[in-house]
Amino acid sequence: MSYFASPTLSPPRAPAILIVDDAAASLGVLRTMMSKQGYQTFVATSGERALSLAQRVQPDLILLDVVMPGMDGLETCRQLKGDAHTQNIPVIFMSAKSDTDDIVAGFDIGAADYIGKPLRMAEVCARVRAQLQMRCTSAAQKEQADRLRMIVDAMDEGLMVIEASGRIQYSNPACERYLGYGADELAGHTLPELLGAALAQEYLDYFAACAADPAAARPGGAREVLIRHRDGALRAMDLTLTPMVADEPLFIGLLHDITHHKRSETALQHAAMVDQLTQIANRRRFDSFLEQEWLRAIRSGQPLSLIVLDVDHFKLYNDTLGHAAGDICLQQVAAALQSRALRTTDLAARYGGEEFVLLFAETALATATALAESIRALVESLNLPHPRSTTSDWLTVSIGVATIVPTQFDRIEEFFVAADRMMYAAKDAGRNRVMAPGASQHWCQV
C-alpha cells in the first residue's frame, strides 16, 4: 500500500479571449463562436470596461472594435499598450473602416492584426488561432530564454560574449564579480584592456581566422592567463574561448578563477624548496640555484664563490643540551647566513644536518672570504653555551671557501668538493675558522 498519492496534473487552462464591441448582436455572435472553439470568453461594451477587465483577467487575446462611443478602439489599444500589465496582450482590431490610413494607424499603436467588417467567422477563428499560437510560441521562447539567463546568472564560472572586434557584448554576474565590476559595467570594454595588447592580439587573430572561415572554426581551448582586475591587479584565470554560431561572429569566453589554486600551488612549491626547521632554502633549491648561476657565470665570465659551513661538535651539543636546543642552534646559524645573502644572486641554504652553504654570484675570493669571516664572528657572538666543546665555551662554526670563473670544461661537483675540502681543512686546523685556497690552487682563480 502506498502512503503517498501520485501528484495529479491539472489540465492546461483554455485560452481566454476578451471581446470588446458596443454592438450587442456582433458581441453575441463572437462570444458564441469563441466559446465553441473552446476559449474562455469575456465581454466589454466600452473601452473603459475593456481596460478594467484586461487588468483583472489578463486575457490571452483581445478582439477590439475600432468604432465605439466615448473611448474608441484606437485609444483603448493605446492605453493597453502603455500599461506594463497589459502591453504584451495581442490585440486584433475589428472595423468596417478599410482605408489604408486606418489600418496603418491601428498597427502603429500596437495592433497584432486587423479584420474587416462584416466579419467572416471562419477568418476570425483562423486569425485568433494564429495569434494564440504565436503568443504561445513567444511565451515558450521567453520562458526558455529566462531559464537560460537564470542558469548563466547562477554559474560560478565567468561568462563573456565577445565580438570579433574584441569588444565585450555581455558578461554574467560571476565574470563581473571575478573582475571587480558592477552589473552591466563590463559590457563595452575590450579584450586588450583585460589581457594586454600582445596576448589580446593573439585572440583577435584567432577571431579573424574564425570569421573568415566559420566552417573551420574550432574552440580555442583552455589557457591560463593573467587578467587585469578593475583595481589594476593581475589575477590568474583559465580562459576558454569558443566560436558561437550566429548571424555575426561572436565568441563565448569562459573564465575560471584559479587564484586560490595558484596560491596553493605557490605554497606547495615554496614548501618543497624551503627547509622546514630553519626556513631558508633546502638542498633541492640550492642545487637548482647553483646550476642556474653556474651557467650564468660561464656566459658572463664573472667569478662564483661558494661557502660551506659546519657547526663544530654539533652532536655533542645535541647530546648535552637536547634536540630542542639543537633546533634553536641551527635556526640561529641559518639566520646568521641569511643576513649575509642580501642580493637576488645570493642564496643561503641548509644542505643537511648541521651543514650549511652560501653561494655568491659575481663575487671574488677576497670578498667571499671576508663575508665568511663575518659569518663566523657573528655565530660566535651569539654566545650560545657549548659545555662539552673542546674548541670554545661557545658555539662555533668551521667554514670553507672556494671561488672560480667556470668554463665549459669545469664541473659543478668539483667546485663543491673544493669548498667542502676547505671546510674540513678548517676543522683539521682547530675549528672556529675560515679556510680558503691559496693563489696556486685551481679553485682560486680570482
C-alpha positions in Angstrom: 0.0 0.0 0.0 1.4 3.4 -1.0 1.3 6.1 1.6 2.0 8.8 -0.9 -0.6 9.9 -3.5 0.7 10.4 -7.0 0.6 14.1 -7.9 -2.2 15.0 -10.3 -1.5 17.4 -13.1 -4.3 20.0 -13.6 -5.4 20.3 -17.3 -4.0 23.3 -19.1 -6.1 26.4 -18.9 -8.2 27.2 -22.0 -7.1 30.5 -23.7 -9.0 33.5 -22.6 -10.5 35.9 -25.1 -11.7 39.4 -24.3 -14.2 40.7 -26.9 -14.8 44.4 -26.9 -17.8 45.7 -29.1 -20.6 48.1 -28.4 -22.9 46.3 -30.8 -24.8 43.6 -28.8 -25.6 41.5 -31.9 -21.9 41.3 -33.0 -20.8 40.8 -29.4 -23.2 37.8 -29.0 -22.1 36.1 -32.3 -18.4 36.5 -31.5 -18.9 35.2 -27.9 -20.8 32.1 -29.1 -18.2 31.4 -31.8 -15.3 31.7 -29.4 -16.9 29.5 -26.8 -17.5 26.8 -29.5 -13.7 26.9 -30.2 -13.1 26.1 -26.5 -12.0 29.5 -25.4 -12.9 31.3 -22.2 -14.7 34.5 -23.2 -15.1 37.8 -21.5 -17.0 40.7 -23.0 -16.9 44.5 -22.7 -19.1 47.1 -24.4 -16.8 50.1 -23.8 -13.1 50.9 -23.8 -13.2 51.8 -20.1 -14.7 48.4 -19.2 -12.2 46.7 -21.5 -9.2 48.3 -19.7 -10.6 47.2 -16.3 -11.3 43.6 -17.4 -7.9 43.3 -19.2 -6.1 44.3 -15.9 -8.1 41.8 -13.9 -8.3 38.7 -16.1 -5.2 39.0 -18.2 -6.7 37.5 -21.4 -4.5 35.8 -24.0 -6.1 37.9 -26.8 -8.3 40.9 -27.2 -10.8 41.3 -30.1 -11.3 45.1 -30.2 -13.9 47.1 -32.2 -12.4 50.3 -33.5 -15.6 52.4 -33.7 -17.2 52.8 -30.2 -18.8 55.7 -28.5 -16.7 57.5 -25.8 -13.2 55.9 -25.8 -12.8 54.4 -29.2 -10.7 51.3 -30.0 -7.6 53.1 -31.0 -7.4 55.0 -27.7 -8.2 51.8 -25.8 -5.4 50.0 -27.6 -3.0 52.9 -26.9 -3.8 52.7 -23.1 -3.4 48.9 -23.1 0.0 49.1 -24.7 1.0 51.9 -22.3 0.4 49.7 -19.3 3.1 47.3 -18.2 0.5 44.8 -17.1 -1.4 44.6 -20.4 1.1 45.7 -23.0 2.0 42.2 -24.2 -1.5 41.1 -24.8 -2.1 40.8 -28.6 -4.9 43.0 -29.9 -6.9 42.2 -33.1 -8.8 45.2 -34.4 -12.3 44.7 -35.9 -13.6 47.6 -38.1 -15.6 48.4 -41.1 -13.0 51.1 -41.9 -10.8 49.6 -44.6 -8.8 52.7 -45.6 -5.1 52.1 -45.6 -4.6 55.0 -43.2 -7.0 53.5 -40.7 -5.3 50.1 -40.9 -1.8 51.7 -40.6 -2.9 53.7 -37.6 -4.0 50.5 -35.9 -0.7 48.8 -36.4 1.2 51.9 -35.4 -0.2 51.8 -31.9 0.5 48.2 -31.4 -2.3 46.0 -33.0 -1.3 42.5 -33.9 -3.8 42.1 -36.7 -6.8 43.8 -38.4 -10.1 42.2 -39.5 -12.6 44.0 -41.7 -16.3 44.0 -41.1 -18.7 42.5 -41.8 -16.9 39.6 -40.0 -16.3 36.3 -41.7 -16.3 33.9 -38.8 -14.0 31.3 -40.3 -11.5 34.0 -40.9 -11.9 35.4 -37.4 -11.3 31.9 -35.9 -8.2 31.3 -38.1 -6.7 34.7 -37.2 -7.4 34.1 -33.5 -5.7 30.7 -33.7 -2.7 32.1 -35.4 -2.3 34.9 -32.8 -2.7 32.5 -29.9 -0.2 30.1 -31.5 2.3 32.9 -31.9 1.7 34.1 -28.3 2.2 30.5 -27.1 5.5 30.2 -29.1 6.7 33.6 -28.0 5.9 32.7 -24.3 7.8 29.4 -24.7 10.7 31.1 -26.2 10.7 33.7 -23.4 10.5 31.0 -20.8 13.4 29.2 -22.4 15.4 32.5 -22.6 14.6 33.3 -19.0 15.6 29.8 -17.9 18.9 30.1 -19.8 19.5 33.5 -18.3 18.9 32.1 -14.8 21.4 29.3 -15.5 24.0 31.8 -16.8 23.4 34.2 -13.9 23.8 31.4 -11.4 27.0 30.0 -12.8 30.1 30.0 -10.7 32.1 30.3 -13.9 32.5 33.7 -15.5 31.0 34.0 -19.0 31.5 36.7 -21.6 30.1 37.2 -25.1 32.8 38.8 -27.2 32.5 40.3 -30.7 35.1 39.7 -33.4 36.5 43.2 -32.8 37.3 42.2 -29.2 34.5 44.2 -27.7 32.7 42.6 -24.8 29.0 42.4 -25.5 27.8 40.7 -22.4 29.1 39.4 -19.1 27.4 37.3 -16.4 27.5 38.2 -12.7 30.3 35.7 -11.9 32.5 37.3 -14.5 31.8 40.8 -13.2 32.5 39.6 -9.7 35.8 38.0 -10.7 36.9 41.2 -12.3 35.5 43.7 -9.8 32.8 45.3 -12.0 29.3 46.1 -11.1 26.2 44.8 -13.0 26.5 45.5 -16.8 29.7 47.6 -16.3 32.0 45.2 -18.2 30.0 45.4 -21.4 31.7 47.8 -23.8 35.2 47.1 -22.5 37.6 45.3 -24.8 39.8 42.3 -24.6 43.1 44.3 -24.8 42.0 46.2 -21.7 41.8 42.9 -19.8 44.7 40.9 -21.3 47.2 43.4 -22.5 47.9 44.2 -26.2 50.2 41.2 -27.0 48.1 38.4 -25.7 44.8 40.1 -26.9 46.3 40.3 -30.4 46.7 36.5 -30.5 43.0 36.2 -29.7 42.0 38.9 -32.2 43.9 37.0 -34.9 42.0 33.8 -33.9 38.7 35.7 -34.1 39.6 37.0 -37.6 40.5 33.5 -38.7 37.2 32.1 -37.4 35.2 34.9 -39.1 37.0 34.3 -42.4 36.2 30.6 -42.4 33.4 29.8 -40.0 33.3 26.1 -41.1 36.9 25.6 -39.9 36.4 27.4 -36.6 37.4 25.4 -33.6 37.3 26.1 -29.8 40.3 27.9 -28.6 40.8 25.6 -25.7 41.6 26.5 -22.1 44.6 28.6 -21.4 46.0 30.1 -18.2 46.1 33.9 -18.5 46.6 36.9 -16.3 43.5 39.1 -16.5 43.5 42.7 -15.2 41.1 43.3 -12.4 39.3 46.6 -12.2 41.7 47.6 -9.4 44.6 47.1 -11.8 45.9 43.9 -10.2 46.5 40.9 -12.4 44.6 37.7 -11.5 45.4 34.2 -12.7 42.5 32.6 -14.5 41.7 29.9 -17.0 40.2 31.3 -20.2 38.3 29.2 -22.7 37.1 30.7 -26.0 34.6 29.0 -28.3 33.0 30.4 -31.5 29.3 30.7 -31.4 27.1 30.1 -34.4 25.2 33.4 -35.0 24.4 36.0 -37.7 27.6 37.8 -36.7 30.8 36.3 -35.5 30.6 36.0 -31.7 32.7 34.1 -29.2 31.9 32.7 -25.8 34.6 33.3 -23.2 34.5 31.1 -20.0 36.6 32.3 -17.1 37.6 30.1 -14.1 39.3 31.9 -11.2 42.4 29.9 -10.2 43.8 32.5 -7.8 43.3 30.2 -4.8 44.8 27.3 -6.8 47.8 29.3 -7.8 48.3 30.4 -4.2 48.2 26.8 -3.1 50.5 25.8 -5.9 52.9 28.5 -4.9 52.7 27.5 -1.3 53.5 23.9 -2.2 56.4 24.9 -4.4 57.7 27.1 -1.5 57.3 24.2 0.9 59.2 21.9 -1.5 62.1 24.4 -1.7 62.4 25.5 1.9 63.9 23.8 4.9 61.1 23.5 7.4 63.2 23.9 10.5 65.3 26.9 9.5 63.1 28.5 6.9 66.0 29.0 4.5 66.5 27.2 1.2 66.8 23.4 1.3 69.3 21.3 -0.7 67.0 20.8 -3.6 66.6 24.6 -4.0 70.3 25.2 -3.6 71.3 22.6 -6.2 68.9 24.2 -8.7 70.1 27.7 -7.9 73.8 26.7 -8.2 73.3 25.1 -11.6 71.5 28.3 -12.8 74.2 30.6 -11.5 77.0 28.3 -12.8 75.6 28.6 -16.4 75.2 32.4 -16.0 78.8 32.7 -14.8 80.0 30.7 -17.8 78.2 33.2 -20.1 79.3 36.3 -18.2 82.9 35.3 -17.3 82.3 36.5 -13.7 83.6 34.7 -10.6 81.3 32.4 -8.5 82.1 31.9 -4.8 80.8 29.1 -2.5 80.9 28.9 1.3 80.4 25.6 3.1 79.8 25.8 6.8 79.6 23.1 9.5 78.6 23.6 13.2 81.5 22.5 15.4 80.9 19.5 17.7 77.1 19.6 16.9 76.5 16.0 18.1 77.9 16.8 21.5 75.8 20.0 21.6 72.6 17.9 20.9 73.6 15.2 23.3 74.3 17.6 26.1 71.5 20.2 25.7 68.9 18.2 23.9 67.3 18.3 20.4 65.1 21.3 21.2 68.2 23.4 21.9 69.9 21.9 18.9 67.0 23.0 16.7 67.3 26.6 18.1 71.0 26.5 17.5 70.5 25.6 13.8 67.9 28.3 13.4 70.2 30.9 14.7 73.1 29.8 12.5 70.7 29.9 9.5 69.7 33.4 10.4 73.4 34.4 10.5 73.9 33.1 7.0 70.7 34.6 5.7 71.8 38.0 7.0 74.7 38.0 4.5 72.6 36.8 1.5 71.4 40.3 0.5 71.3 40.1 -3.3 69.0 38.1 -5.5 72.1 36.3 -6.8 73.0 35.2 -3.2 71.5 32.1 -1.6 71.9 30.6 1.8 70.7 27.0 2.4 70.7 24.2 4.9 72.4 21.4 3.0 71.9 18.6 5.5 72.1 18.1 9.3 74.4 20.8 10.7 75.9 21.7 7.3 75.1 25.0 5.5 76.1 26.5 2.2 76.0 30.1 0.8 76.5 31.0 -2.8 77.7 34.4 -4.0 77.5 35.2 -7.7 79.9 37.8 -9.3 82.0 37.7 -6.1 85.8 37.4 -5.9 87.6 35.2 -3.4 88.7 38.0 -1.1 85.2 39.3 -0.8 83.7 35.8 -0.2 86.4 35.1 2.4 85.6 38.4 4.2 81.9 37.5 4.2 82.7 34.0 5.6 84.7 35.5 8.4 81.9 37.9 9.3 79.5 34.9 9.5 82.0 33.0 11.7 82.3 36.0 14.0 78.5 36.6 14.1 77.8 33.0 15.1 80.5 33.1 17.9 79.0 36.4 19.1 75.6 34.7 19.7 77.2 33.4 22.9 75.3 30.0 22.7 76.9 27.9 25.5 78.6 24.7 24.4 79.7 23.0 27.6 81.4 20.0 26.1 83.1 21.7 23.2 86.9 21.3 23.1 87.2 24.4 20.8 85.4 27.1 22.8 82.9 27.7 25.6 80.5 29.0 22.9 79.0 27.5 19.8 81.4 28.0 16.8 81.5 27.0 13.1 84.1 26.0 10.6 83.9 27.5 7.1 85.5 26.6 3.8 85.5 28.9 0.7 86.1 28.2 -3.0 85.9 30.6 -6.0 86.0 30.0 -9.7 85.3 31.6 -13.0 83.8 28.5 -14.6 84.2 27.3 -18.2 82.5 24.6 -20.2 85.3 22.2 -19.1 84.7 22.6 -15.4 82.3 20.6 -13.3 80.0 21.8 -10.5 80.7 18.8 -8.4 84.4 19.6 -8.3 83.6 23.2 -7.3 81.5 21.9 -4.4 84.2 19.4 -3.3 86.8 22.2 -3.3 84.8 24.3 -0.8 84.0 21.2 1.2 87.7 20.3 1.5 88.4 23.8 2.7 85.8 23.4 5.4 87.4 20.1 6.5 90.8 21.9 6.4 89.4 24.5 8.9 88.3 21.7 11.2 91.7 20.0 11.0 93.4 23.3 11.8 91.4 23.6 15.1 87.9 24.6 14.0 86.2 28.0 14.5 88.0 29.5 11.5 87.7 30.2 7.8 89.8 28.4 5.2 90.2 29.5 1.6 92.6 28.1 -1.1 95.9 29.7 -1.8 96.6 31.5 -5.1 98.4 28.5 -6.5 95.3 26.3 -6.3 92.9 25.8 -9.3 89.8 26.8 -7.3 91.3 30.2 -6.5 91.3 31.7 -10.0 90.3 35.1 -8.8 
